[in-house]
Amino acid sequence: MSDSDDRRDSRSRGSDTGDSAGRGKPPRDKGARPKGGNRKPQNRGKPAGSERNGRFSKNERDHRDRARGGPQHRDRHDNRRNERTNRSRRERTDSFRDSEKRAAGRGRPRRGENSRGNKEFSERDESRPRAPKLPPDVDVSQLDPEVRRDFRSLPKMVAEDVGAHVVAAGMLLDSEPEKALEHARYARKKASRTPAAREANGVTAYHVGNWSEALSELRAARRMGGQSHLAMIADCERAMGRPQRALELLRSEETNRLPKDEEIELRIVAAGARRDLGQLEAAVVSLQLPELDPRQRNPWSARLFYAYADNLAAVGRNEEAFTWFVHAANADDEEATDAPERLDELVPLLGGPEEAERLVEQVDVDAAEQHPGEEGTSGQGPAHDVDLGVWD
């Protein structure tokens, strides 16, 4: 038999299908590897889908068919099937989304309720400050023009509301300081970014004696460009046991730019800080200013005379202290100090009413010599404004 006949027989045996496929093949030689020419073509004549171990995937066959240029009916069928599947998925997804939109809000709690349907205030409502009741005679027009300008950055209704409570705080400060502080705190919460509201809160807290709150608010107002209130800030530092910080404020460059009344007040506080540090004589000397003149009547005169007398009494110079308390009482038209009470306290230390009366008369004589025939060029009243009868 020729070689060509052998090859035809081999191909005919390899074309068998079904269960007998491949039974006529000779056993593989486990010895030397057969030459490449003797290896049979793989997978030829086998039914579709019988690739060994599934090593040829559908994509690989499709790629092979496309490379050969053959028909791609299977691809078109698969594409149509994929389109139907994707369209069905889109329809189901759209339907699901529509049902979500229709059901949106059905289980959502109403405003003012929690998820269980219980009534409750929202966090925003809880954080909203409650306004204290305003006195019936509050008039927003009483606001200082500078404060009114500061509130222009607020909405009109808010500005009027805040302004009314600032006025109420000022009205109640002397009679009901705690209520005044409530109004000031409300104004601060409603307009926390305005210097005037922070200043009102700080000043009111200062007069009530809440030093920490006053210090915080006054500092905030100062940073925002409001009034400095250095004297109050220094006094808060002193009240909180930090007198050295009060003295540092006196040495700051800002002191040179203060109005005279604020400068005098800051020096009075600084003298008290020196007393806290045990520097009693230095406190007396620090108040010996050009403004310490009994012939002058300025808004700060009564406070300055009183502070000087108080520091003289602290070092035991009782006669001088008594004289300056007399000057303070004469200058205190608004009765802002307790100078008359301090005079009463010093009478026993001076040896009795006779000595106290002598000192009062001497003050009156000195005033008459300086300004004969008149009360004084600066408006000083007579020294006998002090009631001498209390020591009889």
Secondary structure, DSSP 4 states (H G I P E B T S, - for coil): --HHHHHHHHHHHHT--GGGTTTTSPPPPSSSPPPGGGSPPTTTTPPTT--GGG-S-HHHHHHHHHHHT---HHHHHHHHHHHHHHHHHHHHHHHHHHHHHHHTTSSSPPTTB-TTS-B---HHHHHSPPPPPPPTT--GGGS-HHHHHHGGGS-HHHHHHHHHHHHHHHHHTTT-HHHHHHHHHHHHHHTTTSHHHHHHHHHHHHHHT-HHHHHHHHHHHHHTTS---HHHHHHHHHHTT-HHHHHHHHTSGGGGGS-HHHHHHHHHHHHHHHHHTT-HHHHHHHT--TT--TT---TTHHHHHHHHHHHHHHTT-HHHHHHHHHHHHHH-TT--S-HHHHHHHHHHHHTSHHHHHHHHHHHHHHHHHHSTTSS-TT-PPPGGGS-GGGG-
